[in-house]
Amino acid sequence: MTASSVEPTNVTYWMATQAMTSQQAAVSPHGTRKGTRWDLVMRFGLVGIIAVLVIVFSATASGFLTLQNLDNNARQMAVVGILAVGETFVIITAGIDLSVGSLLGFGGIIIALGLAHNLPAGLAVVIVLAVSVVIGLVNGALISSAALPPFIVTLGMLGILRGLTQIFGNGQQVGYDAASFSNFASNTTLGIPNLFWILVLVCAASAVFLHLTRRGRYMYAIGSNVESARRAGINVNATLLTVYAISALLAGIAGVLLTARQAQGDPNAGTGYELDAIAAAVLGGASLFGARGSIIGTFLGVLLVQIMTNGLNLLNFDPQVARMLEGALLILFVYIDHLRKLRVAAAW
């Protein structure tokens, strides 16, 4: 294909595709042949680790495979899973969002206060999601237009939101009387928790957007080389605004779901969840160097973290042991990805 053979309305998309395929690292969701092979190795390796953990915990942890425990796992992984999906978008662009945990807590307090003041549940949810998107747009604007580092911007937003959450909630849990709202989180559909169904819907919609739309392909291009993406005609600023808005929107959704599940707003909710979200995305194959990641991989990463945490809990390990192992795995996978990047660079 030549440039002259491309329809005028598709020139920018064609240029983005050409820019993406010229990069060392995979820029499409599956990348080059070597990138595809690496993705498959990592994914099947992750599935293998999950299988081993299931076998080990089934044999050693009483109650691990009971329906009650499986139901509990599905509910718990839904919230972190939704956060991790949003984090995946950000990481693909070589960014990071440290504010998602605090935004989850902030959204939870906002909706709890709204329900406590007799706002209709639907309106309260819309307010939380709208506020979340605005916060995401602020992050995106500071990162894209002001060219500030994502780490600094989102770390600062983490502090701001955590402070606002404590102020709005007076440092206390906020109760509300909205049984139908909480019942949704506790009920099931076809025997599967509603919260898990929402995670599935979020994953499906995100996968379609990320892998089958132009904007999704642009995210991989930006993660590979932001300047090449600009030269290819991609609106980098608009794409980054979209990325951080999506991350914030999903954090808001996670906050709504967690508040519904707990039947109260907790000012400390979401503390440390940013690590869980980042770890799940990276364990699922997303690269902190950008241009790599998938929704199915992130889902598997969330599943791995949840199984490990739950199994160790059933074996009466200190909860901090799971946190330590999660951190160690995060470092290990980033190091492996770093070695992969060096090998690819050497091959070129």
Buried (B, 14 or more C-beta within 10 A) or exposed (E): EEEEEBEEEEEBBBBBBBBBBEBBBBBBBBBBEBBBEBBEEBBEEBEEBBEEBBEBBEEEBEEBEEEEBBBBBBBBBBBBBBBBBBBBBBBBBBBBBBBBBBBBBBBBBBBBBBBBEEBEBEEBBEBBBEBBBEBBBBBBBBBBEEEBEBEEBBBBBBEBBBEBBBEBBEEEBBEBEBEEBBEBBBEBEEEEBBBBBBBEEBBEEBBEBBBEEBBBBBBBBBBBBBEBBBEBBBBBBEBBBBBBBBBBBBBBBBBBBBBBBBBBBBBBBBBEBBBBBBBBBBBBBBBBBBBBBBBBBBBBBBBBBBBBBBBBBBBEEEEEBBBEBBEEBBEEBBEEBEEBBEEBEEEE
